[in-house]
Amino acid sequence: MTIAKDPTTAPSASLLTLAYNEQALVRAVQATSLHDPIARRLRELGFVPGEPVRIVAKGPVGADPLLIQIGFTRFALRRAEAARVLVETAL
């Protein structure tokens, strides 16, 4: 017996797992508490489900910060902030 995979429940991973220039879609932003200001700010900046996202560049020391492109806008995020963004890659 095999179980069919539901395409609406594609696996998600942290934004940190993306390879350089790999395209993905934002799935969610993880909050660490009910009123998490960082998660709220990431959503305000456009990290919302369905938005295309990719890593454009990485910092020279420990790959921190990351230059992230979401839609047509670029942001520098610390690795700790990028780890909160869950993405799904194309299958």
C-alpha positions, 0 to 999 in steps of 0.5 A: 500500500502506498500513500499519495502525497498531497501537493498542498502539503509540500515540505518546508525548510528554513530559508537558511537551507537554500542554495545560493540563487535557488528560488523558493516560495515563502511558506510561513514565518515562525514566531517565538512568542505570541507577540514576536516583534521580529516575526511581525516585522518580517511579515510587514516587510513582505515575507508572506506565504506565496512570495518568491524568495532567494538568497542573493549573497552571503556575508564574508564572515560566517555567511552573516548577514544574508542578502535576501531578495523577496519579490523585487526588494532586497533585504539584509537579514541576520542568520537568526532572522532568516532561520525563522522564514520557512520556505518550500522549493520547487519539486 
